[in-house]
Amino acid sequence: MMRQADTLFARLFGIFLAAIVLAHLLAFLWFQQYGYPPPQPPPQNAAE
């Protein structure tokens, strides 16, 4: 059995880790559904 995370650091670390994994999963699903955005055109050089 695993011990319960009883310190503030352990709880915050677990929450942040879960949030990062969830964000990556949602981004993966978004790009699978809607595709990748088109590339931006190269910037115009304002000095010329």
Summary of the structure (lengths in Angstrom):
residues: 48
radius of gyration: 20.2
end to end distance: 67.3
largest distance: 67.3
contacts: 58
relative contact order: 0.08
helix: 56%
strand: 0%
